[in-house]
């Protein structure tokens, strides 16, 4: 069995919260124009690609784009 501990790799100490900056960062990572959205677009386009080479390129770009 696996034991999952939700623990950060490096401790985070927030002294001055900045909601505007947090909103900007979240939109870049998870918004419609963010990294996850781009990765999913590349990975979904690979299924309608005409050749295996194009499919391979879209798979590579999509997996590189989505690095959690």
Order of alpha helices (4+ residues) and beta strands (2+ residues): alpha-alpha-alpha
